[in-house]
Amino acid sequence: MLYAGPEIAVASTKAYTAQIAVLSILAAVTAQSKGIDIGFDLVQELGIVANAIQSQVDMKEEMEQIARDFLSTTRNCFFIGRVMDYFVGLEGALKLKEISYIQAEGFAGGELKHGTIALIEEGTPVIALATQEAVNLSIRGNVKEVAARGAHPCIISMEGLQEDGDSLVLPKVHELLSPLVSVIPMQLISYYAALHRDCDVDKPRNLAKSVTVE
């Protein structure tokens, strides 16, 4: 049990976030049981994350503007990221396709040149996540590559790593917990993209919650 209350949405949001939080706690407890010092106070850091999530919800107008600028009329969209950001990109692509019916795919930034960059066309929206210092320059290099081929890039970065031209800057949290914060704009952008395309976000076509049908 996650003890997060019922997940009403067919396209899961808080269940996904709660699972990441619970897994982070499980990982910390497992490490401590083996005498490993994780190097930070997890409860304190999760409190910072909770505040960061609320601040993202309070910035929903910015998410709506991104959806309007990048996704109102497009037929496809790509998400790119490295390491943890890659997996958040996969979730972002899933949410977008679930409720807005935009053909969306998430790709690892390091694999772009191995074929997927061929899918970039003039005006293709590419949402890039840049929340990790070690790969920040690499993912920004990927953004330059897709932009040079006509893509319309949207960079979502972490405070302290932001650069001029980034579409959205996330509040600073511990890097290992950044997926808890970076997934929020993915969910809200998808929500507003669906609304602007006159899609019913509460009843996505052809979908049902897996726990009700298996």
N, CA, C and O of each residue as an XYZ file, in Angstrom:
856
protein
N       0.831     -1.199      0.000
C       0.000      0.000      0.000
C       0.871      1.257      0.000
O       1.836      1.368      0.756
N       0.503      2.195     -0.866
C       1.226      3.467     -0.928
C       0.678      4.487      0.063
O       1.370      5.438      0.427
N      -0.577      4.287      0.503
C      -1.240      5.221      1.418
C      -1.260      6.638      0.841
O      -1.066      7.618      1.560
N      -1.495      6.725     -0.455
C      -1.576      8.032     -1.115
C      -3.014      8.377     -1.482
O      -3.263      9.383     -2.147
N      -3.956      7.551     -1.053
C      -5.340      7.785     -1.431
C      -5.630      7.194     -2.793
O      -4.706      6.763     -3.483
N      -6.884      7.163     -3.196
C      -7.249      6.543     -4.472
C      -6.735      7.341     -5.661
O      -6.721      8.572     -5.629
N      -6.317      6.648     -6.698
C      -5.929      7.270     -7.963
C      -7.168      7.314     -8.842
O      -7.617      6.286     -9.349
N      -7.716      8.504     -9.019
C      -8.953      8.653     -9.778
C      -8.685      8.642    -11.278
O      -9.443      8.047    -12.044
N      -7.621      9.293    -11.690
C      -7.336      9.431    -13.116
C      -7.026      8.080    -13.749
O      -6.358      7.239    -13.147
N      -7.518      7.882    -14.963
C      -7.156      6.685    -15.720
C      -5.667      6.739    -16.060
O      -4.960      5.737    -15.948
N      -5.203      7.908    -16.474
C      -3.772      8.097    -16.718
C      -3.101      8.389    -15.379
O      -3.195      9.501    -14.859
N      -2.430      7.393    -14.829
C      -1.911      7.470    -13.468
C      -0.922      8.621    -13.284
O      -0.025      8.827    -14.100
N      -1.107      9.364    -12.194
C      -0.206     10.476    -11.888
C       0.360     10.328    -10.475
O       1.553     10.074    -10.309
N      -0.486     10.485     -9.459
C       0.059     10.448     -8.101
C       0.498      9.045     -7.705
O       1.375      8.902     -6.854
N      -0.079      8.014     -8.290
C       0.391      6.657     -7.996
C       1.829      6.490     -8.474
O       2.653      5.873     -7.800
N       2.118      7.049     -9.650
C       3.483      6.996    -10.191
C       4.450      7.725     -9.261
O       5.503      7.193     -8.911
N       4.088      8.942     -8.865
C       4.960      9.738     -7.997
C       5.143      9.070     -6.640
O       6.252      9.036     -6.108
N       4.060      8.542     -6.081
C       4.142      7.894     -4.775
C       5.028      6.655     -4.826
O       5.750      6.372     -3.870
N       4.980      5.919     -5.924
C       5.828      4.733     -6.054
C       7.312      5.108     -6.034
O       8.119      4.414     -5.415
N       7.674      6.205     -6.711
C       9.068      6.646     -6.700
C       9.491      7.020     -5.281
O      10.590      6.672     -4.849
N       8.626      7.724     -4.559
C       8.945      8.128     -3.190
C       9.132      6.901     -2.293
O      10.084      6.833     -1.516
N       8.227      5.945     -2.407
C       8.318      4.733     -1.580
C       9.579      3.932     -1.934
O      10.247      3.406     -1.044
N       9.896      3.842     -3.205
C      11.102      3.120     -3.610
C      12.364      3.817     -3.114
O      13.345      3.151     -2.780
N      12.354      5.146     -3.060
C      13.519      5.861     -2.527
C      13.696      5.558     -1.039
O      14.820      5.414     -0.558
N      12.590      5.464     -0.322
C      12.647      5.117      1.104
C      13.155      3.688      1.270
O      13.998      3.417      2.125
N      12.640      2.781      0.451
C      13.071      1.384      0.506
C      14.570      1.259      0.226
O      15.278      0.501      0.889
N      15.042      2.021     -0.772
C      16.467      1.986     -1.111
C      17.313      2.497      0.055
O      18.358      1.927      0.368
N      16.856      3.573      0.691
C      17.609      4.146      1.814
C      17.652      3.194      2.999
O      18.699      3.015      3.621
N      16.517      2.584      3.310
C      16.459      1.653      4.434
C      17.336      0.427      4.154
O      18.019     -0.067      5.051
N      17.315     -0.053      2.927
C      18.150     -1.194      2.560
C      19.634     -0.856      2.704
O      20.415     -1.649      3.229
N      20.011      0.341      2.227
C      21.405      0.762      2.355
C      21.823      0.848      3.817
O      22.893      0.370      4.192
N      20.980      1.455      4.635
C      21.303      1.625      6.048
C      21.401      0.281      6.763
O      22.215      0.118      7.672
N      20.567     -0.689      6.352
C      20.625     -2.016      6.972
C      21.935     -2.723      6.667
O      22.324     -3.650      7.378
N      22.614     -2.293      5.620
C      23.908     -2.850      5.242
C      25.066     -1.972      5.696
O      26.217     -2.191      5.316
N      24.739     -0.964      6.524
C      25.778     -0.099      7.046
C      26.291      0.930      6.064
O      27.385      1.463      6.246
N      25.519      1.226      5.016
C      25.923      2.191      3.990
C      25.317      3.550      4.311
O      24.109      3.669      4.518
N      26.159      4.565      4.352
C      25.695      5.935      4.602
C      25.297      6.567      3.266
O      26.140      6.731      2.385
N      24.032      6.918      3.113
C      23.580      7.487      1.840
C      23.996      8.942      1.690
O      23.899      9.499      0.597
N      24.459      9.570      2.768
C      25.042     10.896      2.653
C      24.085     12.065      2.777
O      24.498     13.217      2.649
N      22.806     11.787      3.024
C      21.856     12.886      3.219
C      20.655     12.396      4.003
O      20.405     11.194      4.096
N      19.914     13.341      4.567
C      18.718     13.028      5.350
C      17.543     12.891      4.376
O      17.044     13.888      3.855
N      17.112     11.664      4.137
C      16.087     11.416      3.124
C      14.765     12.095      3.479
O      14.115     12.673      2.608
N      14.368     12.031      4.731
C      13.096     12.643      5.130
C      13.131     14.145      4.877
O      12.168     14.720      4.370
N      14.235     14.768      5.231
C      14.370     16.203      4.991
C      14.330     16.513      3.506
O      13.669     17.463      3.086
N      15.029     15.724      2.711
C      15.066     15.962      1.275
C      13.702     15.721      0.633
O      13.333     16.424     -0.307
N      12.958     14.747      1.121
C      11.612     14.512      0.595
C      10.677     15.665      0.946
O       9.752     15.973      0.195
N      10.922     16.301      2.093
C      10.148     17.490      2.441
C      10.412     18.621      1.460
O       9.493     19.335      1.060
N      11.672     18.781      1.075
C      12.028     19.791      0.072
C      11.361     19.461     -1.263
O      10.883     20.350     -1.969
N      11.336     18.172     -1.597
C      10.687     17.733     -2.829
C       9.201     18.063     -2.808
O       8.653     18.532     -3.805
N       8.548     17.821     -1.671
C       7.111     18.107     -1.560
C       6.829     19.581     -1.821
O       5.871     19.924     -2.514
N       7.667     20.450     -1.263
C       7.495     21.886     -1.502
C       7.730     22.227     -2.973
O       7.035     23.070     -3.541
N       8.714     21.566     -3.583
C       9.015     21.811     -4.994
C       7.857     21.359     -5.885
O       7.534     22.011     -6.878
N       7.243     20.246     -5.521
C       6.087     19.760     -6.291
C       4.948     20.772     -6.211
O       4.311     21.079     -7.219
N       4.696     21.286     -5.010
C       3.624     22.271     -4.856
C       3.915     23.515     -5.676
O       3.007     24.094     -6.272
N       5.180     23.930     -5.710
C       5.524     25.125     -6.485
C       5.305     24.886     -7.973
O       4.958     25.809     -8.711
N       5.508     23.643     -8.415
C       5.255     23.324     -9.817
C       3.762     23.391    -10.132
O       3.361     23.899    -11.180
N       2.955     22.880     -9.227
C       1.502     22.958     -9.410
C       1.057     24.413     -9.452
O       0.166     24.774    -10.222
N       1.681     25.252     -8.619
C       1.328     26.668     -8.593
C       1.747     27.395     -9.876
O       1.266     28.492    -10.161
N       2.643     26.775    -10.641
C       3.111     27.378    -11.898
C       2.398     26.783    -13.112
O       2.927     26.796    -14.223
N       1.198     26.265    -12.885
C       0.516     25.542    -13.955
C       0.248     26.406    -15.184
O       0.120     25.884    -16.292
N       0.162     27.719    -14.998
C      -0.046     28.598    -16.159
C       1.137     28.504    -17.127
O       0.958     28.578    -18.342
N       2.341     28.341    -16.583
C       3.516     28.193    -17.442
C       3.465     26.874    -18.210
O       3.865     26.808    -19.372
N       2.973     25.830    -17.553
C       2.839     24.534    -18.232
C       1.811     24.644    -19.371
O       1.996     24.086    -20.452
N       0.741     25.368    -19.099
C      -0.279     25.548    -20.127
C       0.289     26.303    -21.323
O      -0.022     25.982    -22.470
N       1.123     27.309    -21.054
C       1.719     28.069    -22.146
C       2.641     27.185    -22.989
O       2.668     27.303    -24.214
N       3.390     26.307    -22.335
C       4.251     25.381    -23.074
C       3.411     24.464    -23.955
O       3.742     24.230    -25.117
N       2.319     23.949    -23.390
C       1.438     23.087    -24.174
C       0.866     23.839    -25.368
O       0.761     23.286    -26.463
N       0.500     25.087    -25.159
C      -0.061     25.889    -26.240
C       0.994     26.168    -27.314
O       0.711     26.083    -28.509
N       2.199     26.497    -26.882
C       3.246     26.881    -27.829
C       3.800     25.693    -28.618
O       4.164     25.836    -29.785
N       3.864     24.528    -27.983
C       4.563     23.405    -28.603
C       3.644     22.286    -29.098
O       4.016     21.547    -30.009
N       2.448     22.150    -28.511
C       1.695     20.908    -28.740
C       0.279     21.096    -29.258
O      -0.427     20.108    -29.459
N      -0.156     22.312    -29.477
C      -1.564     22.534    -29.842
C      -1.946     21.871    -31.156
O      -3.056     21.354    -31.289
N      -1.043     21.879    -32.123
C      -1.402     21.380    -33.456
C      -0.490     20.273    -33.964
O      -0.727     19.733    -35.044
N       0.545     19.924    -33.211
C       1.515     18.945    -33.707
C       0.917     17.547    -33.775
O      -0.015     17.218    -33.041
N       1.469     16.730    -34.671
C       1.016     15.345    -34.749
C       1.957     14.392    -34.031
O       1.605     13.241    -33.775
N       3.171     14.877    -33.700
C       4.086     14.030    -32.934
C       4.974     14.891    -32.050
O       5.057     16.107    -32.219
N       5.635     14.233    -31.102
C       6.500     14.932    -30.160
C       7.512     13.941    -29.609
O       7.192     12.772    -29.390
N       8.741     14.412    -29.385
C       9.775     13.543    -28.828
C      10.275     14.105    -27.503
O      10.316     15.318    -27.301
N      10.648     13.210    -26.615
C      11.234     13.555    -25.327
C      12.640     12.972    -25.283
O      12.844     11.815    -25.652
N      13.610     13.762    -24.835
C      14.967     13.239    -24.727
C      15.533     13.571    -23.349
O      15.221     14.607    -22.761
N      16.364     12.672    -22.858
C      17.023     12.866    -21.574
C      18.129     11.840    -21.431
O      18.233     10.907    -22.227
N      18.934     12.016    -20.436
C      20.022     11.088    -20.150
C      19.912     10.582    -18.710
O      19.433     11.291    -17.825
N      20.356      9.360    -18.495
C      20.332      8.707    -17.188
C      18.897      8.771    -16.641
O      17.979      8.290    -17.305
N      18.677      9.346    -15.461
C      17.332      9.374    -14.875
C      16.349     10.158    -15.725
O      15.173      9.804    -15.803
N      16.817     11.211    -16.357
C      15.924     12.028    -17.181
C      15.346     11.251    -18.353
O      14.253     11.560    -18.828
N      16.067     10.256    -18.815
C      15.550      9.424    -19.914
C      14.268      8.723    -19.481
O      13.296      8.669    -20.234
N      14.271      8.190    -18.269
C      13.099      7.450    -17.795
C      11.921      8.387    -17.516
O      10.767      8.019    -17.736
N      12.210      9.584    -17.035
C      11.146     10.577    -16.869
C      10.580     10.963    -18.234
O       9.376     11.179    -18.376
N      11.450     11.046    -19.231
C      10.992     11.322    -20.592
C      10.067     10.241    -21.115
O       9.090     10.535    -21.805
N      10.368      8.995    -20.791
C       9.486      7.899    -21.204
C       8.098      8.064    -20.579
O       7.082      7.853    -21.241
N       8.067      8.438    -19.310
C       6.781      8.649    -18.649
C       6.055      9.847    -19.245
O       4.837      9.816    -19.418
N       6.804     10.907    -19.560
C       6.185     12.067    -20.181
C       5.566     11.735    -21.527
O       4.465     12.185    -21.844
N       6.282     10.944    -22.316
C       5.758     10.539    -23.621
C       4.505      9.682    -23.462
O       3.545      9.822    -24.221
N       4.523      8.799    -22.475
C       3.366      7.950    -22.234
C       2.144      8.778    -21.858
O       1.053      8.559    -22.385
N       2.329      9.728    -20.945
C       1.202     10.563    -20.523
C       0.649     11.356    -21.705
O      -0.566     11.467    -21.870
N       1.538     11.904    -22.522
C       1.088     12.732    -23.641
C       0.277     11.919    -24.633
O      -0.778     12.365    -25.087
N       0.752     10.745    -24.971
C       0.025      9.937    -25.957
C      -1.280      9.393    -25.376
O      -2.256      9.217    -26.105
N      -1.302      9.127    -24.071
C      -2.499      8.570    -23.439
C      -3.691      9.517    -23.513
O      -4.811      9.084    -23.785
N      -3.462     10.797    -23.275
C      -4.613     11.687    -23.117
C      -4.752     12.733    -24.210
O      -5.809     13.352    -24.328
N      -3.704     12.951    -25.022
C      -3.837     13.931    -26.103
C      -3.809     13.277    -27.474
O      -4.128     13.910    -28.480
N      -3.417     11.980    -27.506
C      -3.345     11.193    -28.744
C      -2.272     11.702    -29.707
O      -2.302     11.397    -30.899
N      -1.328     12.479    -29.180
C      -0.159     12.859    -29.968
C       0.811     11.678    -29.987
O       1.068     11.068    -28.949
N       1.342     11.359    -31.154
C       2.335     10.290    -31.229
C       3.606     10.772    -30.534
O       4.324     11.618    -31.069
N       3.884     10.243    -29.353
C       5.004     10.719    -28.540
C       5.927      9.559    -28.197
O       5.468      8.456    -27.903
N       7.235      9.816    -28.237
C       8.222      8.797    -27.909
C       9.332      9.424    -27.071
O       9.688     10.587    -27.264
N       9.871      8.645    -26.145
C      11.001      9.085    -25.354
C      12.271      8.401    -25.819
O      12.277      7.196    -26.070
N      13.343      9.165    -25.935
C      14.608      8.612    -26.422
C      15.746      8.991    -25.482
O      15.733     10.055    -24.863
N      16.732      8.098    -25.388
C      17.952      8.395    -24.638
C      18.818      9.336    -25.469
O      19.090      9.068    -26.639
N      19.250     10.439    -24.861
C      20.025     11.434    -25.595
C      21.266     10.844    -26.246
O      21.637     11.237    -27.352
N      21.908      9.903    -25.565
C      23.135      9.326    -26.099
C      22.935      8.429    -27.301
O      23.903      8.040    -27.955
N      21.678      8.092    -27.602
C      21.402      7.182    -28.717
C      20.817      7.892    -29.928
O      20.465      7.249    -30.917
N      20.713      9.204    -29.856
C      20.072      9.947    -30.945
C      20.722      9.674    -32.294
O      20.029      9.470    -33.292
N      22.037      9.670    -32.326
C      22.738      9.517    -33.604
C      22.666      8.094    -34.158
O      23.089      7.840    -35.286
N      22.133      7.174    -33.364
C      22.042      5.795    -33.810
C      20.716      5.512    -34.514
O      20.266      4.368    -34.561
N      20.100      6.545    -35.053
C      18.909      6.320    -35.870
C      17.721      7.187    -35.554
O      17.014      7.624    -36.462
N      17.482      7.449    -34.270
C      16.239      8.148    -33.918
C      16.227      9.599    -34.383
O      15.154     10.173    -34.568
N      17.385     10.196    -34.573
C      17.419     11.590    -35.024
C      16.853     11.727    -36.439
O      16.508     12.828    -36.869
N      16.760     10.614    -37.155
C      16.190     10.633    -38.503
C      14.701     10.976    -38.475
O      14.130     11.357    -39.497
N      14.076     10.842    -37.307
C      12.649     11.127    -37.206
C      12.356     12.621    -37.066
O      11.205     13.040    -37.184
N      13.377     13.411    -36.820
C      13.182     14.851    -36.637
C      12.834     15.513    -37.966
O      13.534     15.347    -38.965
N      11.731     16.270    -37.952
C      11.311     17.037    -39.115
C      11.214     18.507    -38.730
O      11.305     18.847    -37.551
N      11.035     19.360    -39.694
C      10.901     20.788    -39.440
C       9.713     21.049    -38.505
O       8.575     20.687    -38.804
N      10.011     21.689    -37.364
C       8.952     22.043    -36.426
C       8.587     20.966    -35.423
O       7.671     21.165    -34.625
N       9.276     19.823    -35.438
C       8.964     18.748    -34.491
C       9.265     19.198    -33.058
O      10.396     19.589    -32.769
N       8.279     19.151    -32.156
C       8.563     19.507    -30.764
C       9.460     18.456    -30.119
O       9.194     17.258    -30.223
N      10.517     18.901    -29.456
C      11.400     18.013    -28.708
C      11.532     18.572    -27.299
O      12.084     19.655    -27.102
N      11.024     17.835    -26.324
C      11.108     18.246    -24.927
C      12.314     17.568    -24.300
O      12.384     16.340    -24.247
N      13.262     18.365    -23.825
C      14.512     17.852    -23.258
C      14.583     18.161    -21.773
O      14.282     19.273    -21.341
N      14.986     17.162    -20.999
C      15.161     17.338    -19.564
C      16.638     17.480    -19.241
O      17.469     16.717    -19.735
N      16.962     18.476    -18.397
C      18.346     18.724    -17.999
C      18.383     18.992    -16.498
O      18.408     20.143    -16.063
N      18.385     17.912    -15.712
C      18.337     18.055    -14.253
C      19.581     17.507    -13.567
O      19.682     17.570    -12.342
N      20.532     16.969    -14.334
C      21.700     16.316    -13.736
C      22.982     16.970    -14.239
O      23.223     17.062    -15.442
N      23.788     17.417    -13.300
C      24.980     18.187    -13.651
C      25.942     17.392    -14.520
O      26.525     17.944    -15.454
N      26.121     16.110    -14.235
C      27.130     15.312    -14.934
C      26.850     15.171    -16.426
O      27.777     14.995    -17.217
N      25.569     15.246    -16.817
C      25.218     15.062    -18.228
C      24.562     16.303    -18.823
O      24.009     16.257    -19.922
N      24.630     17.406    -18.091
C      23.962     18.628    -18.554
C      24.485     19.085    -19.916
O      23.702     19.361    -20.824
N      25.792     19.161    -20.052
C      26.363     19.624    -21.311
C      26.049     18.652    -22.446
O      25.852     19.066    -23.588
N      26.004     17.371    -22.130
C      25.730     16.369    -23.163
C      24.304     16.488    -23.700
O      24.086     16.429    -24.910
N      23.333     16.655    -22.797
C      21.951     16.755    -23.269
C      21.735     18.066    -24.020
O      20.941     18.127    -24.959
N      22.441     19.105    -23.606
C      22.319     20.369    -24.339
C      22.952     20.245    -25.719
O      22.504     20.888    -26.668
N      23.975     19.434    -25.833
C      24.531     19.150    -27.153
C      23.525     18.433    -28.028
O      23.435     18.698    -29.227
N      22.757     17.509    -27.421
C      21.707     16.817    -28.161
C      20.633     17.781    -28.642
O      20.116     17.653    -29.751
N      20.304     18.750    -27.788
C      19.297     19.744    -28.169
C      19.772     20.538    -29.387
O      18.993     20.815    -30.299
N      21.045     20.899    -29.393
C      21.592     21.630    -30.536
C      21.525     20.783    -31.808
O      21.290     21.304    -32.898
N      21.731     19.481    -31.656
C      21.688     18.586    -32.817
C      20.287     18.543    -33.424
O      20.134     18.632    -34.642
N      19.264     18.407    -32.574
C      17.909     18.327    -33.121
C      17.447     19.678    -33.640
O      16.717     19.751    -34.628
N      17.878     20.767    -32.963
C      17.506     22.106    -33.423
C      18.108     22.392    -34.791
O      17.485     23.050    -35.625
N      19.317     21.896    -35.020
C      19.966     22.105    -36.311
C      19.232     21.393    -37.442
O      19.416     21.712    -38.617
N      18.403     20.429    -37.074
C      17.633     19.687    -38.072
C      16.178     20.143    -38.122
O      15.325     19.463    -38.692
N      15.904     21.296    -37.523
C      14.581     21.897    -37.644
C      13.643     21.683    -36.489
O      12.505     22.149    -36.534
N      14.084     20.985    -35.436
C      13.204     20.717    -34.303
C      12.872     22.004    -33.550
O      13.591     23.000    -33.630
N      11.774     21.951    -32.826
C      11.339     23.063    -31.969
C      11.586     22.617    -30.525
O      10.726     21.970    -29.928
N      12.757     22.958    -29.951
C      13.123     22.401    -28.644
C      12.521     23.146    -27.458
O      12.393     24.371    -27.469
N      12.160     22.386    -26.449
C      11.670     22.905    -25.173
C      12.537     22.289    -24.087
O      12.465     21.083    -23.853
N      13.356     23.098    -23.418
C      14.277     22.585    -22.400
C      13.712     22.854    -21.017
O      13.378     23.988    -20.675
N      13.611     21.791    -20.226
C      13.183     21.886    -18.837
C      14.401     21.550    -17.980
O      14.878     20.416    -17.997
N      14.900     22.522    -17.236
C      16.149     22.355    -16.506
C      15.940     22.505    -15.008
O      14.894     22.959    -14.545
N      16.972     22.107    -14.262
C      16.961     22.251    -12.805
C      17.658     23.553    -12.424
O      18.636     23.950    -13.059
N      17.153     24.212    -11.391
C      17.775     25.425    -10.883
C      19.260     25.176    -10.611
O      19.626     24.188     -9.974
N      20.092     26.063    -11.092
C      21.526     25.899    -10.972
C      22.153     25.384    -12.252
O      23.357     25.530    -12.460
N      21.340     24.781    -13.113
C      21.815     24.286    -14.409
C      21.168     25.042    -15.559
O      21.473     24.772    -16.721
N      20.288     25.977    -15.259
C      19.524     26.660    -16.302
C      20.410     27.547    -17.160
O      21.454     28.030    -16.723
N      19.968     27.744    -18.382
C      20.622     28.655    -19.312
C      19.568     29.526    -19.969
O      18.381     29.200    -19.945
N      19.995     30.622    -20.550
C      19.071     31.491    -21.266
C      18.355     30.695    -22.353
O      18.969     29.921    -23.088
N      17.067     30.900    -22.436
C      16.295     30.205    -23.455
C      15.588     28.966    -22.969
O      14.761     28.411    -23.692
N      15.890     28.505    -21.742
C      15.178     27.345    -21.206
C      13.708     27.704    -21.008
O      13.382     28.811    -20.580
N      12.842     26.778    -21.315
C      11.401     27.038    -21.232
C      10.871     27.001    -19.811
O       9.900     27.684    -19.487
N      11.516     26.194    -18.952
C      11.022     26.033    -17.582
C      12.205     25.645    -16.696
O      13.036     24.822    -17.079
N      12.269     26.249    -15.506
C      13.321     25.927    -14.545
C      12.671     25.333    -13.295
O      11.816     25.964    -12.675
N      13.080     24.122    -12.931
C      12.528     23.423    -11.777
C      13.247     23.852    -10.500
O      14.434     24.178    -10.541
N      12.543     23.857     -9.364
C      13.206     24.167     -8.091
C      14.291     23.138     -7.784
O      14.157     21.964     -8.127
N      15.355     23.581     -7.142
C      16.468     22.712     -6.815
C      16.078     21.689     -5.754
O      15.570     22.045     -4.690
N      16.323     20.408     -6.057
C      16.149     19.326     -5.091
C      17.359     18.407     -5.211
O      18.175     18.563     -6.119
N      17.471     17.452     -4.296
C      18.575     16.500     -4.397
C      18.482     15.780     -5.733
O      17.410     15.337     -6.144
N      19.613     15.671     -6.399
C      19.610     15.153     -7.767
C      18.998     13.760     -7.870
O      18.311     13.457     -8.845
N      19.241     12.912     -6.872
C      18.712     11.542     -6.923
C      17.191     11.508     -6.798
O      16.562     10.509     -7.147
N      16.600     12.593     -6.303
C      15.148     12.665     -6.148
C      14.501     13.553     -7.214
O      13.297     13.809     -7.173
N      15.303     14.015     -8.155
C      14.786     14.948     -9.164
C      13.625     14.388     -9.992
O      12.769     15.170    -10.408
N      13.547     13.063    -10.258
C      12.397     12.572    -11.034
C      11.050     12.860    -10.376
O      10.035     12.968    -11.065
N      11.032     12.985     -9.052
C       9.779     13.302     -8.374
C       9.269     14.682     -8.766
O       8.062     14.921     -8.794
N      10.191     15.584     -9.067
C       9.818     16.951     -9.428
C       9.674     17.100    -10.940
O       8.735     17.741    -11.411
N      10.592     16.518    -11.701
C      10.585     16.728    -13.152
C       9.410     16.052    -13.847
O       9.063     16.424    -14.968
N       8.787     15.055    -13.195
C       7.640     14.406    -13.825
C       6.390     15.290    -13.752
O       5.467     15.115    -14.548
N       6.349     16.230    -12.813
C       5.151     17.063    -12.643
C       4.869     17.900    -13.894
O       3.736     17.886    -14.376
N       5.851     18.629    -14.442
C       5.552     19.347    -15.686
C       5.195     18.430    -16.835
O       4.426     18.823    -17.712
N       5.732     17.213    -16.857
C       5.346     16.257    -17.903
C       3.841     15.975    -17.829
O       3.150     15.937    -18.847
N       3.360     15.781    -16.617
C       1.946     15.482    -16.422
C       1.066     16.684    -16.737
O       0.034     16.548    -17.394
N       1.473     17.857    -16.269
C       0.651     19.053    -16.485
C       0.664     19.495    -17.947
O      -0.364     19.918    -18.475
N       1.809     19.400    -18.598
C       1.875     19.752    -20.022
C       0.978     18.824    -20.829
O       0.285     19.266    -21.745
N       0.991     17.545    -20.492
C       0.121     16.594    -21.179
C      -1.348     16.922    -20.955
O      -2.161     16.852    -21.876
N      -1.674     17.278    -19.722
C      -3.047     17.637    -19.376
C      -3.533     18.822    -20.209
O      -4.620     18.783    -20.786
N      -2.722     19.867    -20.265
C      -3.144     21.058    -20.998
C      -3.119     20.826    -22.510
O      -3.931     21.397    -23.239
N      -2.201     20.002    -22.978
C      -2.204     19.664    -24.405
C      -3.513     18.979    -24.780
O      -4.089     19.254    -25.833
N      -3.977     18.088    -23.912
C      -5.237     17.402    -24.173
C      -6.403     18.383    -24.183
O      -7.268     18.312    -25.056
N      -6.429     19.285    -23.229
C      -7.515     20.265    -23.178
C      -7.540     21.140    -24.421
O      -8.608     21.403    -24.975
N      -6.376     21.591    -24.862
C      -6.316     22.470    -26.034
C      -6.675     21.731    -27.321
O      -6.983     22.355    -28.337
N      -6.634     20.424    -27.274
C      -7.008     19.625    -28.450
C      -8.413     19.037    -28.298
O      -8.823     18.159    -29.058
N      -9.147     19.551    -27.285
C     -10.543     19.139    -27.039
C     -10.663     17.646    -26.757
O     -11.623     17.004    -27.184
N      -9.692     17.098    -26.038
C      -9.747     15.688    -25.629
C     -10.302     15.599    -24.204
O     -10.093     16.497    -23.388
N     -10.998     14.526    -23.925
C     -11.563     14.306    -22.596
C     -10.499     13.640    -21.727
O     -10.248     12.443    -21.860
N      -9.872     14.417    -20.835
C      -8.778     13.871    -20.028
C      -9.264     12.851    -19.007
O      -8.477     12.034    -18.531
N     -10.549     12.886    -18.663
C     -11.087     11.957    -17.675
C     -11.500     10.624    -18.299
O     -11.644      9.619    -17.602
N     -11.688     10.629    -19.614
C     -12.102      9.389    -20.291
C     -11.288      9.209    -21.573
O     -11.833      9.317    -22.672
N      -9.988      8.936    -21.440
C      -9.173      8.716    -22.645
C      -9.710      7.526    -23.430
O     -10.098      6.508    -22.857
N      -9.725      7.674    -24.745
C     -10.303      6.621    -25.572
C      -9.489      5.319    -25.441
O      -8.260      5.341    -25.375
N     -10.195      4.215    -25.407
C      -9.611      2.877    -25.428
C      -8.846      2.487    -24.162
O      -8.287      1.392    -24.100
N      -8.810      3.364    -23.152
C      -8.035      3.066    -21.952
C      -8.947      2.656    -20.800
O     -10.103      3.070    -20.706
N      -8.378      1.826    -19.927
C      -9.019      1.472    -18.663
C      -7.921      1.198    -17.664
O      -6.817      0.804    -18.040
N      -8.220      1.408    -16.375
C      -7.197      1.133    -15.369
C      -6.959     -0.373    -15.311
O      -7.905     -1.157    -15.236
N      -5.698     -0.768    -15.345
C      -5.367     -2.199    -15.448
C      -5.919     -2.992    -14.270
O      -6.273     -4.161    -14.424
N      -5.998     -2.359    -13.078
C      -6.480     -3.100    -11.916
C      -7.962     -3.426    -12.013
O      -8.459     -4.250    -11.245
N      -8.674     -2.803    -12.934
C     -10.111     -3.071    -13.065
C     -10.412     -4.093    -14.154
O     -11.547     -4.552    -14.277
N      -9.402     -4.452    -14.944
C      -9.688     -5.339    -16.079
C      -8.860     -6.600    -16.054
O      -9.039     -7.449    -16.928
N      -7.972     -6.769    -15.111
C      -7.171     -7.996    -15.048
C      -7.507     -8.787    -13.794
O      -6.934     -9.852    -13.565
